[in-house]
Amino acid sequence: ARHRINVNCVCPGPSDTPLFRTEFVAVNPKLAASLARVIPWGRLGQPDDVAPAVVFLASDEAGYVTGQTLSVSGGLTMA
């Protein structure tokens, strides 16, 4: 902050991505449904759920936001 450098972190929860389907769901077909049941929002995240958080933190509107960890997990990390 002293040098006007913003450092923030976006922590996505379980997300329905090609990698997730290839590496995890292929091994355990019931994994996606099991995870969706424990996520308060009731579903896996999508890349489009995470992207706006990243865009915001990279924007001028977040110029005074630094040192933050933003969980984009449908409430999973709060449950």
C-alpha positions in Angstrom: 0.0 0.0 0.0 2.8 2.4 0.9 4.1 2.1 -2.7 0.5 2.3 -4.2 0.6 -1.4 -5.2 -2.7 -3.3 -4.7 -2.3 -6.9 -3.7 -5.5 -8.9 -3.4 -6.5 -12.5 -3.7 -9.6 -14.1 -5.3 -10.3 -17.6 -3.9 -12.8 -19.5 -6.0 -14.7 -22.4 -4.5 -15.4 -25.6 -6.4 -16.1 -24.6 -10.0 -17.5 -26.5 -12.9 -14.7 -26.2 -15.4 -13.2 -28.6 -18.0 -10.3 -29.4 -15.6 -12.7 -30.2 -12.8 -14.8 -32.5 -15.0 -11.7 -34.2 -16.4 -9.7 -34.7 -13.3 -12.3 -35.1 -10.6 -15.7 -35.9 -11.9 -14.3 -38.5 -14.3 -12.8 -40.3 -11.3 -15.9 -39.9 -9.1 -19.1 -39.1 -11.1 -21.0 -38.2 -7.9 -18.5 -35.6 -6.8 -20.2 -32.6 -8.4 -23.6 -33.4 -6.9 -22.1 -34.0 -3.5 -20.3 -30.7 -3.5 -23.4 -28.8 -4.7 -25.3 -30.2 -1.7 -22.8 -28.6 0.8 -22.5 -25.3 -1.0 -25.1 -22.9 0.5 -25.8 -21.4 -3.0 -26.7 -25.0 -4.1 -24.5 -25.3 -7.1 -20.9 -25.4 -8.3 -19.4 -22.1 -9.3 -18.9 -21.1 -12.9 -16.0 -19.2 -14.4 -18.5 -16.3 -15.0 -19.1 -16.2 -11.2 -15.4 -15.5 -10.5 -14.6 -13.2 -13.4 -16.4 -10.1 -12.2 -14.6 -10.2 -8.9 -11.2 -10.3 -10.7 -12.3 -7.5 -13.1 -13.4 -5.4 -10.1 -10.2 -5.9 -8.2 -8.2 -5.0 -11.3 -10.2 -1.8 -11.9 -9.7 1.7 -10.9 -12.9 1.4 -8.7 -10.9 -0.9 -6.4 -8.0 1.5 -6.1 -8.3 1.7 -2.3 -8.8 -2.0 -1.9 -5.7 -3.9 -0.9 -4.6 -6.8 1.3 -7.9 -8.6 0.8 -8.9 -12.2 0.2 -12.2 -12.5 -1.6 -13.9 -15.8 -1.4 -16.1 -16.5 -4.4 -17.5 -19.8 -3.3 -21.3 -19.6 -3.1 -21.0 -19.3 0.7 -19.0 -22.6 1.1 -16.2 -21.0 3.1 -18.6 -19.4 5.5 -20.8 -22.5 6.1 
